[in-house]
Amino acid sequence: MALKKLKLSNFTVFTNIDNMDFSQGINIFVGENGTGKTHVMKVLYAACQATRKDIPFSQKLVKVFRPDDLNINRLVSRKNKTGTAQIEIISEEASIKTRFSSRTKKWAAETIGEEKWENVNAELISTFIPAKEILANAYNFEAAYLKDIIDFDETYLDIITTAKIDINRGPNPSSKKKYLDRLKEITLGTVTVNDEKFYLKPGTQAKIEFHLVAEGLRKLALLWQLIKNGTLEKGTILFWDEPEANLNPKAIPTLVEILLELQREGVQIFISTHDYVLSKYFEIRAMNDDKIKYFSLYKNDDDSVSFCHCTNFRELKKNPIISAYDKLLDEVIDKNMGD
């Protein structure tokens, strides 16, 4: 299954987002802080998780956004608090739509198409990697979360649970081994899990506690684990919020190559980023048949959020990443000329 389209109305920072059409391959969101990049990905992720019959869409929305008192009514746009929020996600074979107002209690939203959504997409596997690395704090995280001792949105609980499982058994096929070997070279080891704790195992050396490993390496080690355990295979969907955070820039080309190869093998990918190097490498390393789409979310004069999109990073309008780098270049030239 691939996600095809999103429509939002009166939801969080969005007044109206109509027909945001996605690529079956890689979708890259850029934009200034507060323009809703992560919100878009969380809405889509909640819909993917709602393909399970035990997870209602509106309930998962509340869990991944985590508004006060878990009340979905707090996700209604503050610009029009008396209005009705509407969300619609369309996949290749089904759609799901929900609506709620400032008077809706808990997650008692009106949802349409949920039964077909579950039946058609029942086998879907989706993964959300938050911007903050969390596996280093995995020990007893689930117990603390369920007792409300810690306050995290549910994407953090989900990624810990996903990283622990092992969908595949037996030796790794060659198609998977090519990723694992390249990531192993960067992280200098493999991932092991013992008693809810994650470790990096560098060859024959003793394992290293995850919190003693640099955060950038931990993020790449997580990707290694997700590929190893069968979470990222044909027909799955990956959401990754700011993969470049705390990552050594030298590792970005390899990361981009791996994500490009994953989309060639049928993984749909959604990424939010502020990074010029990451965005540009996708454009440079892409082949003619690769499916990549860039989205820029931006605020209008009335503070509403709009978006534009294209298939080439350099042609993306309203691009704050390029604008920031152009400004830096101007200042460098001015300083050098002044010298």
C-alpha positions in Angstrom: 0.0 0.0 0.0 1.2 3.5 -0.7 -0.3 6.8 0.6 -1.6 8.9 -2.2 -3.2 12.1 -0.9 -3.9 14.1 2.2 -6.6 16.8 2.9 -6.7 18.9 6.1 -9.1 21.5 7.3 -9.0 23.5 10.5 -6.5 21.2 12.0 -3.6 22.4 14.3 -1.6 25.0 12.2 -3.6 24.2 9.0 -6.6 26.2 7.8 -7.0 24.3 4.6 -4.6 21.9 2.8 -6.3 20.4 -0.2 -5.0 17.5 -2.3 -1.4 17.1 -1.1 -0.4 14.4 -3.5 2.5 12.1 -2.5 5.1 10.2 -4.4 5.2 6.4 -4.1 8.9 6.8 -3.4 10.4 9.5 -1.3 8.6 12.6 0.0 10.7 15.4 1.6 9.2 18.2 3.6 11.0 21.4 4.2 9.8 24.6 5.9 10.4 26.9 8.8 9.6 25.9 12.4 5.8 25.9 13.0 4.7 25.2 9.5 3.5 21.7 10.3 6.0 19.4 8.7 6.0 16.9 11.6 2.2 17.3 12.0 1.7 16.1 8.4 3.8 13.0 9.0 2.1 12.3 12.3 -1.3 12.4 10.7 -0.2 10.0 8.0 1.5 7.7 10.5 -1.7 7.6 12.7 -3.7 6.6 9.7 -1.2 3.8 8.9 -1.3 2.5 12.4 -5.1 2.6 12.3 -5.0 -0.2 9.7 -4.9 -2.5 12.8 -8.4 -3.3 14.0 -7.5 -2.6 17.7 -6.4 1.0 17.0 -9.1 3.5 16.1 -7.8 6.3 13.9 -9.0 9.1 16.2 -7.4 7.4 19.2 -4.0 7.1 17.5 -4.2 10.7 16.5 -4.5 11.7 20.1 -1.7 9.3 21.2 0.8 10.6 18.6 0.0 14.3 19.1 -0.6 14.0 22.9 -2.8 17.1 23.6 -3.6 18.0 27.2 -5.9 15.4 28.8 -5.8 13.4 25.6 -8.7 15.5 24.2 -8.8 15.5 20.4 -10.7 18.9 20.5 -7.4 20.6 21.3 -6.2 19.7 17.8 -8.8 22.0 16.3 -7.0 25.1 14.8 -6.8 27.8 17.4 -7.6 30.4 14.6 -11.1 28.9 14.3 -11.7 27.2 17.6 -15.5 27.1 16.9 -15.1 25.3 13.6 -14.8 21.7 12.7 -11.5 20.0 11.9 -11.4 17.4 9.1 -8.8 15.0 8.0 -8.8 12.7 5.0 -6.1 10.3 3.9 -6.4 8.4 0.6 -4.3 5.3 -0.2 -4.3 3.2 -3.4 -7.4 1.2 -2.5 -9.2 3.0 0.3 -9.6 6.2 2.2 -10.3 7.2 5.8 -11.8 10.5 7.0 -12.4 11.9 10.4 -14.0 15.1 11.8 -14.3 16.6 15.2 -15.0 20.0 16.9 -14.0 21.9 20.0 -16.9 20.1 21.7 -15.7 16.6 20.9 -14.7 14.7 24.0 -11.5 12.5 24.3 -11.1 10.8 20.9 -14.9 10.5 20.1 -14.5 11.8 16.6 -16.7 10.9 13.7 -14.7 8.6 11.4 -15.8 7.4 7.9 -14.3 4.5 6.0 -12.5 2.9 8.9 -13.6 -0.7 8.4 -12.6 -0.8 4.7 -9.4 1.0 5.6 -8.5 -1.8 8.1 -9.5 -4.6 5.7 -7.7 -3.4 2.6 -4.5 -2.3 4.4 -4.4 -5.0 7.1 -0.9 -6.1 6.3 0.7 -2.7 6.3 3.8 -2.1 8.4 4.7 1.5 9.2 7.5 3.1 11.3 8.0 6.5 12.6 11.5 7.6 13.7 11.2 10.7 15.9 13.8 13.5 15.8 15.1 12.6 19.3 16.9 9.3 19.5 15.2 7.2 22.2 16.6 3.7 22.2 19.3 4.7 24.7 16.4 5.2 27.2 14.5 2.1 26.2 14.9 0.2 29.5 11.6 0.2 31.4 10.3 2.9 29.0 7.1 1.1 28.2 6.3 0.5 31.9 6.9 4.1 32.8 4.9 5.3 29.8 1.9 3.2 30.5 1.9 4.4 34.2 2.1 8.1 33.0 5.4 8.5 34.8 7.0 10.0 31.6 5.4 12.3 29.1 6.2 11.4 25.5 4.0 11.1 22.4 3.4 7.5 21.3 5.8 7.6 18.4 8.6 7.1 20.9 7.0 4.0 22.5 6.2 2.7 19.0 9.8 2.9 17.8 11.2 1.2 20.8 8.7 -1.6 20.4 9.4 -1.9 16.7 13.1 -2.0 17.2 12.8 -4.9 19.6 10.8 -7.2 17.4 12.2 -9.6 14.8 9.8 -10.2 12.0 12.4 -12.2 10.0 14.1 -15.4 11.1 17.1 -17.1 9.6 20.0 -15.7 7.5 19.8 -12.3 5.9 19.2 -12.4 2.1 21.7 -10.6 -0.1 19.3 -7.8 -0.8 19.3 -6.9 2.9 22.9 -7.7 3.5 24.1 -4.9 1.2 22.4 -2.3 3.5 23.6 -3.9 6.7 27.2 -4.1 5.6 27.3 -0.4 4.7 25.7 0.7 7.9 27.9 -1.6 9.9 30.9 0.2 8.4 29.7 3.6 9.6 28.5 2.6 13.0 31.4 0.2 13.5 29.1 -2.5 14.9 25.7 -4.2 15.0 22.8 -3.9 17.4 21.9 -6.3 20.1 19.0 -6.2 22.6 19.2 -7.7 26.1 16.7 -7.2 28.9 15.0 -4.2 27.1 18.4 -2.5 26.7 20.1 -1.8 23.4 23.8 -2.2 22.7 26.2 -1.7 19.9 28.4 -4.7 19.3 31.7 -3.8 17.5 32.8 -7.0 15.9 34.4 -9.4 18.4 34.7 -6.7 21.1 32.5 -6.4 24.1 29.1 -4.7 23.6 28.7 -1.0 24.3 25.7 0.5 26.1 23.7 2.6 23.6 23.9 5.7 25.7 27.7 5.6 25.5 27.5 5.7 21.7 27.4 9.1 19.8 23.7 10.0 19.0 24.4 10.2 15.3 25.7 6.6 15.3 22.7 5.5 17.3 20.4 6.8 14.7 22.2 4.9 11.9 22.3 1.8 14.2 18.5 2.1 14.5 18.2 2.1 10.8 20.4 -1.0 10.7 18.1 -2.7 13.2 14.9 -1.9 11.3 16.4 -3.3 8.1 17.7 -6.3 10.0 14.4 -7.2 11.7 12.3 -7.0 8.5 10.5 -3.7 9.3 11.6 -2.0 6.1 10.7 -4.1 3.2 8.6 -3.8 0.0 5.1 -2.4 0.8 6.1 -0.8 4.1 6.2 3.0 5.0 8.9 4.9 6.8 8.5 8.3 8.4 11.7 10.0 9.7 11.7 13.3 11.4 15.0 15.2 10.9 17.3 12.3 10.1 20.2 14.7 9.9 20.0 15.8 13.5 23.3 15.0 15.3 24.5 13.1 12.3 28.1 13.4 11.0 27.8 15.2 7.6 30.2 12.6 6.2 27.5 9.9 6.8 24.8 11.7 4.9 25.7 10.5 1.4 25.6 6.9 2.5 22.3 7.4 4.3 20.8 9.0 1.2 22.0 6.1 -1.0 20.4 3.6 1.4 17.0 5.4 1.5 17.0 5.7 -2.3 17.6 2.0 -2.6 14.9 1.2 -0.2 12.4 3.2 -2.3 13.6 1.4 -5.4 12.6 -1.8 -3.6 9.1 -0.6 -2.7 9.4 1.3 0.6 7.5 4.6 0.7 9.4 7.2 2.7 8.4 10.5 4.3 11.2 12.8 5.7 11.1 16.3 7.3 14.4 18.2 7.3 16.0 21.6 7.7 19.3 20.4 6.1 20.6 21.6 2.7 23.2 18.8 2.4 20.6 16.0 3.0 18.1 17.6 0.6 20.6 18.3 -2.1 22.2 14.8 -2.0 18.8 13.3 -2.8 18.7 15.4 -5.9 22.3 14.6 -6.9 22.2 10.9 -6.2 18.8 10.1 -7.6 18.5 8.1 -10.8 16.0 8.8 -13.6 13.5 6.2 -12.4 13.6 7.3 -8.7 10.4 8.8 -7.4 11.2 11.9 -5.3 8.9 14.8 -4.4 9.8 17.9 -2.4 7.2 19.8 -0.4 7.7 23.3 1.0 5.3 24.4 3.8 5.2 28.1 4.4 3.1 30.7 6.2 1.1 33.3 4.3 0.6 37.0 5.3 -2.5 36.0 7.3 -0.4 33.3 9.2 -2.2 30.4 7.4 0.0 27.6 6.1 0.2 26.7 2.4 2.5 24.4 0.4 4.1 24.0 -2.9 5.9 21.0 -4.4 8.1 19.8 -7.3 10.4 17.0 -8.2 13.7 19.0 -8.1 15.0 20.6 -4.9 16.6 23.5 -6.8 13.2 24.3 -8.4 11.3 24.3 -5.2 9.7 27.7 -4.5 9.3 29.2 -1.0 12.4 27.2 0.0 13.7 28.4 3.4 16.8 26.1 3.2 18.1 27.7 0.0 17.1 31.2 1.2 19.2 30.7 4.3 22.2 29.4 2.3 21.9 32.3 -0.2 22.0 34.8 2.7 25.0 33.1 4.2 26.8 33.2 0.8 26.0 36.9 0.4 27.5 37.6 3.8 30.6 35.6 3.0 31.1 37.5 -0.2 30.5 40.9 1.5 33.0 40.0 4.2 35.6 38.9 1.7 35.1 41.9 -0.5 35.5 44.1 2.6 38.8 42.4 3.4 
